[in-house]
Amino acid sequence: MDQHSNISEANSDNKKRNNSIHLLAQIFSDYLELKELLRIRGVCKDWKYASTEALARIETFQDEPWFLMYGEGSTCSLLSNEDKLYTLNIPEFEGATCVASNSGWLLLFRQGSIFFLCPFSRTRIDLPKFPLPELIDCSEYVAAFSSAPTSEDCTVAVINRWHEIALQLHLLRRSDQRWRVYECLCTIGDLSTIKFATYNYKEGAFQILDGFNGLITFDARTKRWRKHVENSSSVGKYLRCKICNNLSEKLGLEKNVCVSTCGTQISQCDGLDIVIQNENIQAAKGSQNCQVKGVWIQPKFFKMTHEHRW
């Protein structure tokens, strides 16, 4: 009886201690900021669980995207929607270029490889080798994907103007092992410099925009292109665009720094998604340029329980 009693008391003490650790972890996580939440995940399972709950709360109340600046090795700067600035180390960004952002996932191109990345959890999903060994001029390439890369219906499109009278689209569906190429006759008059690509869930089509009134769509199901007439009423129903002001000041950048940004698509309940387009923020005139890159991203934490393959 004494031995049984001692075991029961020990189990009770362990349970109380574990509950205390878990409660303490939850309390601390409520007051920690994003960078600290990501760090404490490796302490123990209680800290990991508590930080996961806190990260989930960040996601729930964040309708506005954050801005992630990179281009200086693996060191990145993260600007929250409350203008708080964090410094993160993300090795996957070294030598990489982000070509698309949607729902917390980024599509990165680096030295001939193309992959999805959730930068907050460092979850990476590699895609089949891209037909081109490198993006010769990254500003001429835009991309979009239909859904999270973990979804069975995820489709990826990478678009560029390969000739002054033609567009080229590389398409990859989930489980495909090679990219398919589609071309469209499209003059500069039809579509100026390509600024952004997005996906219309209702239409099942990728949309390519030039930053003005030019819009061309590619139906991922029928493989048909469609040119939209400038200033037509059909253009206005697709997207709402958003502009961010004073980004360089919020990032604390010197006047000689120019930033090439990748935009994002923010889903809305009414079906009219909000879009932040790609842009180039120029350095002040007469200053020596220093080039960095950035991407708009929704703060979401995706962690796979096992290696996820395309």
C-alpha positions in Angstrom: 0.0 0.0 0.0 2.8 2.4 0.9 4.5 1.7 -2.5 1.3 2.3 -4.3 0.7 5.4 -2.4 4.1 6.7 -3.2 3.6 6.1 -6.9 0.3 7.9 -6.8 1.8 10.8 -5.1 4.7 10.9 -7.6 2.3 10.8 -10.5 0.2 13.6 -8.9 3.3 15.7 -8.4 4.4 15.1 -12.0 1.0 16.1 -13.3 1.0 19.3 -11.2 4.5 20.1 -12.3 3.6 19.5 -16.0 0.4 21.6 -15.7 2.5 24.4 -14.1 5.1 24.3 -16.8 2.3 24.3 -19.5 0.5 27.3 -17.8 3.8 29.2 -17.4 4.6 28.6 -21.1 1.2 29.9 -22.1 1.6 33.0 -19.9 5.0 33.8 -21.3 3.9 33.1 -24.9 1.2 35.7 -24.6 3.8 38.4 -23.9 6.4 37.3 -26.4 6.7 38.7 -29.9 7.1 36.7 -33.1 10.8 36.2 -33.1 10.8 35.0 -29.5 7.9 32.7 -30.2 9.8 31.0 -33.0 12.8 30.6 -30.8 11.2 28.9 -27.8 9.6 26.2 -29.9 12.7 24.1 -29.4 12.7 24.2 -25.5 10.3 21.4 -24.8 6.9 20.1 -25.9 5.0 22.5 -23.5 6.7 25.5 -24.9 6.2 24.2 -28.4 2.4 23.7 -27.8 2.0 27.1 -26.1 3.9 29.0 -28.8 1.8 27.2 -31.5 -1.3 28.5 -29.8 0.1 32.0 -29.7 1.2 31.9 -33.3 -2.3 30.7 -34.2 -3.7 33.8 -32.5 -1.4 36.0 -34.5 -2.7 34.4 -37.7 -6.3 34.8 -36.6 -6.2 38.5 -36.0 -3.9 39.4 -38.9 -5.8 40.5 -42.0 -3.0 42.8 -43.1 0.1 41.2 -44.7 3.6 41.7 -43.3 6.7 42.7 -45.3 9.8 40.5 -45.4 13.0 42.1 -46.8 15.9 39.9 -47.9 19.0 40.1 -50.2 21.8 40.3 -47.7 22.8 36.7 -47.2 20.5 34.8 -44.9 19.6 37.8 -42.8 16.1 39.1 -43.3 14.1 42.0 -41.9 10.4 41.4 -41.0 8.0 44.4 -40.7 4.7 43.7 -39.0 1.4 45.4 -39.8 2.0 47.3 -36.6 5.3 48.6 -37.9 7.4 46.5 -35.6 10.7 45.4 -37.1 12.3 42.0 -36.5 15.5 40.4 -37.7 15.4 36.8 -38.7 17.9 34.3 -40.1 16.5 32.3 -43.0 19.2 30.4 -45.0 16.7 29.6 -47.8 16.7 33.2 -48.9 20.4 33.4 -49.6 20.8 33.9 -53.4 17.0 33.4 -53.9 14.3 35.4 -55.6 10.6 35.3 -54.5 8.3 35.2 -57.5 4.9 34.6 -55.7 3.2 34.9 -52.3 -0.2 33.6 -51.2 -1.7 32.6 -47.9 1.6 32.4 -46.0 3.4 30.4 -48.6 6.2 31.8 -50.8 7.4 30.5 -54.2 11.2 30.9 -54.4 13.7 30.4 -57.3 17.3 29.8 -56.5 20.1 28.6 -58.7 17.9 26.5 -61.0 15.7 25.1 -58.2 12.2 26.2 -57.5 10.4 25.5 -54.2 7.7 26.5 -51.8 8.7 27.9 -48.4 6.8 28.9 -45.2 9.5 31.2 -43.8 8.2 31.1 -40.2 8.3 27.4 -39.8 11.1 26.8 -42.4 8.8 24.2 -44.1 10.0 23.6 -47.6 8.4 21.8 -50.6 10.6 21.3 -53.6 9.1 21.3 -57.1 10.3 19.5 -60.3 13.3 21.2 -62.0 12.3 24.4 -63.8 12.9 24.3 -67.6 15.1 27.4 -67.4 18.4 27.1 -65.4 18.0 30.7 -64.2 15.6 33.7 -64.5 17.7 36.0 -66.7 15.8 39.1 -65.6 13.7 38.4 -62.6 11.7 41.6 -63.1 10.3 40.1 -66.3 8.9 37.0 -64.4 5.7 36.8 -62.4 4.0 33.8 -60.8 0.9 32.6 -59.0 -0.4 29.4 -57.5 -4.1 28.4 -57.0 -3.9 27.1 -53.5 -1.6 25.9 -50.7 1.1 23.5 -52.0 -0.3 20.9 -49.7 -3.6 20.9 -51.5 -4.3 18.2 -54.0 -5.5 20.8 -56.6 -2.6 23.1 -56.3 -1.5 24.5 -59.7 1.5 26.8 -60.3 2.0 29.2 -63.2 5.2 31.2 -64.0 4.7 33.8 -66.7 7.2 36.0 -68.6 7.3 38.0 -71.8 9.7 36.0 -74.0 9.2 38.2 -77.1 7.8 41.7 -77.6 4.7 40.1 -79.2 4.3 37.0 -77.1 3.9 35.7 -73.5 5.0 32.4 -72.2 3.4 30.5 -69.3 5.0 27.5 -67.6 2.3 25.4 -65.8 2.7 22.7 -63.2 -0.1 20.8 -61.5 0.1 18.8 -58.3 1.9 15.5 -58.8 3.2 16.6 -62.2 6.9 15.8 -62.8 7.4 18.2 -65.6 6.4 21.7 -66.6 4.1 22.4 -69.5 4.6 25.5 -71.7 1.8 27.6 -73.2 2.3 30.7 -75.4 0.1 33.6 -76.4 0.4 36.4 -79.0 0.4 39.5 -76.9 1.9 42.9 -78.0 3.1 45.7 -75.7 -0.1 47.4 -76.7 -2.2 44.6 -75.3 -0.2 44.3 -72.1 2.6 46.6 -71.0 5.4 45.5 -68.6 4.0 42.6 -66.6 3.6 43.6 -62.9 1.8 40.8 -61.2 -0.1 37.5 -61.6 -2.9 36.2 -59.5 -5.4 33.3 -59.5 -9.2 33.8 -59.8 -10.8 30.9 -57.8 -14.2 31.4 -59.2 -13.1 31.5 -62.8 -10.3 28.9 -62.4 -8.0 31.2 -64.3 -4.6 32.9 -63.8 -4.7 36.7 -64.3 -1.7 38.6 -65.6 -1.7 42.4 -65.0 0.5 45.2 -66.2 -0.2 47.8 -63.4 -2.4 49.9 -65.7 -5.6 48.6 -67.2 -4.1 45.7 -69.1 -5.4 42.2 -68.2 -4.9 38.8 -69.8 -6.2 35.6 -68.3 -5.3 31.9 -68.8 -7.9 29.3 -68.0 -6.0 26.5 -66.2 -8.8 24.0 -67.1 -9.4 24.7 -70.8 -5.8 26.1 -71.5 -7.4 29.1 -73.3 -6.1 32.7 -73.2 -8.4 35.7 -73.1 -7.5 39.4 -73.6 -9.6 41.9 -71.7 -10.4 45.2 -73.3 -8.9 48.3 -71.5 -11.4 50.1 -69.3 -14.1 47.5 -69.9 -16.5 46.9 -67.0 -15.3 43.3 -66.8 -11.9 44.3 -65.5 -13.2 46.1 -62.3 -15.0 43.0 -60.9 -11.8 40.9 -60.6 -9.5 42.6 -58.1 -9.0 45.4 -55.6 -5.5 46.8 -55.5 -3.8 48.2 -52.4 -0.8 50.5 -52.0 1.5 50.8 -49.1 3.1 54.2 -48.4 6.5 55.1 -46.7 7.8 51.5 -46.8 11.5 52.5 -47.0 11.1 54.8 -43.9 9.4 52.0 -42.0 12.2 49.6 -42.8 14.8 52.2 -41.8 16.5 52.1 -45.2 19.1 54.6 -46.4 18.3 56.8 -49.3 20.7 54.9 -51.6 18.8 51.6 -51.2 16.3 50.4 -53.9 13.9 47.6 -53.2 12.4 45.2 -55.7 9.2 43.8 -54.1 7.0 40.8 -54.7 3.3 41.3 -54.0 0.6 39.1 -52.6 -3.0 38.1 -53.0 -5.3 38.3 -50.0 -8.5 36.3 -50.1 -11.8 38.0 -49.1 -15.1 36.5 -48.2 -16.9 38.4 -51.0 -14.7 36.8 -53.6 -13.1 40.1 -54.6 -9.5 39.5 -53.5 -7.2 42.3 -52.5 -3.9 42.5 -54.4 -0.6 44.2 -53.6 1.3 44.3 -56.9 5.1 43.9 -57.5 7.0 47.2 -57.6 10.4 48.8 -57.6 11.1 51.4 -55.0 13.9 53.5 -56.4 16.7 55.1 -54.5 17.1 58.8 -54.2 18.5 60.5 -57.3 22.3 60.9 -57.3 22.9 58.2 -54.7 24.7 55.0 -55.2 22.2 52.2 -55.5 22.1 49.3 -53.1 19.7 46.6 -54.3 17.6 44.5 -51.9 14.4 42.4 -52.3 11.2 42.1 -50.4 7.9 40.2 -50.3 4.5 40.8 -48.8 3.4 37.8 -46.8 0.5 36.8 -44.5 1.9 35.6 -41.1 1.0 32.0 -41.1 2.8 29.0 -39.5 2.7 25.7 -41.4 4.6 22.8 -40.0 4.5 19.4 -41.7 4.6 16.3 -39.4 6.5 14.5 -42.1 8.5 15.3 -45.3 6.0 16.6 -47.8 6.6 15.9 -51.5 5.1 17.5 -54.5 
